[in-house]
Amino acid sequence: MKTEKNLIWGYGENTDGVPAGDGIIRQVKSYTDEVMVVENHFKKGAVGALHSHPHTQITYVISGVFEFTIGEEKRVVKKGDTMLKKDGISHGCVCLEEGILLDVFSPMREDFV
């Protein structure tokens, strides 16, 4: 089931995943015009290509290990870590150990719905 805008209750088993790259499945969990929450499931070796967008993004590592590039800096992150990516900043990652990332975007990503 596709997540609807302004959905009050969102149940995980009702959220469809869509391919977001080789070895990556994206699930839009909840969103309004102002904010969006997205869960991304990565297989080991999957690459979130370097990109930028006009949204502020905070990423929380639910599980796994990832090498992230934000701007000119590279770091390895794991469960419990967070990253802030301000609008327009180039960022991307490589999944070192299979895992899940939770992204929060402001405003919401219209290209995801």
Buried (B, 14 or more C-beta within 10 A) or exposed (E): EEBEEEBEEBEEEEBEEEEBEEBBBBBBBBBEEEBBBBBBBBEEEBBBEEEBBEBBBEBBBBBBBBBBBBEEEEEEBEEEBEBEBEEEEEBBBBBBEBBBBBBBBBBBBEEBE
